[in-house]
Amino acid sequence: MKTMDVVIVRIYITESSHLLNTIVNYLKTEAKICGISVFRAISGFGETGNHTSSLLDLSLDLPLSIEFFDSKDKIEPALEHLSGIIKHEHIVFWEAKAND
């Protein structure tokens, strides 16, 4: 099987940060990342407190995870740009292999 080296990135934000559209638009139009997935959590906690959802509560401040991967050459400038608008500790990344 032929593989290629990639870097996977996961970004943690909350809905109330209003950063989602900015991040996704940047990754799609400027960084030209091959694909992005956004996950909305039902519960989480962090420096901004507890964030949870129930059937009675339609919270608009739930945790969001944004995941994407691409070649190191495309990820490095994207990380540099994103670190200017997202706290460093809210961005994690690791190297992986993908089918080519």
N, C-alpha and C positions, 0 to 999 in steps of 0.2 A: 504494500500500500504506500502510495506517495503522500508525504505530509509536508506541511509548511509551518514555519514558526510564526506564532501570533502572540499578541499581548491582549489579555482580557481585562477590561476595566469595569468596575462597579462603583457607582456614585450614590451616596445616600443623601436625600433631601426630604423635606416635608412639603405637603401641598401648599401650606401657607407661605412658603418661601417665594412662591411665584417665579421659580427659576426653570421650571420644566420646559416651557416653550422656548426660552432662550437657549437652553442646553441642546435640545433636540434640533432646533433650527441650525445652530452652529455646526453640530456634528453632521447633519445632512447636507447643508449647502456649502459650507466653507471647508470643513475638514474632510468631507466626502468619505465618511466612514461607511463601510459596506452594509451595515445593518445595526439597528438599535432595538432593544426591548425595554419596556417600562413596566414595572411591577408595582401594584398598589397593595400595601400591607393592611391587614385588619387590626394589627396591634404592634406597638413598638415603644421603646423609651430611649432617651438619650439626654443630651445637655439641655434640651428645651422641655423636658418633662415627659410624662406619659401621653401616648397617643393611642386611642383605641376606638373601636366602632362596635356598636351593638344594633340589634334590630330596631330599637327605639331611637337611636341617635344616628343621624347621617352626617358624621363629622366631615369637615372639609380641611382637616389638618392631619391627615394620615401620612405615615411614612411612605416614601416612594424610593424604589431602587431603579436606577438606569444602568443597563448593561450593554456593552458593545465590545467588539474585538476587531482587530485588523492587524496589518503588518506593523512592526516596530517603527518603521519610517513614517507611517501616518499617525500612529498613536502618540509618539513623543511630542510633536508640536501641539496636538490636541490637548494633551495633559498640561502643557505649559500654559495654554490659553485658559483652560478651565480652572486651573489653580488660582487664577486671578479673580474668579467670581465665586468659587466654592472653597470652603475651608479644607486645608490639606488633609486633615484627619477624616474627612468625609469621602475621600477618593482612595480606593484600593485597586491594585492591579497586580497581575502575575503573568508569567510567560506560560504558554501552552502550545500544543500542536493541533493543527486542524487538517482534515483531509484536503488534499489539493486536487 
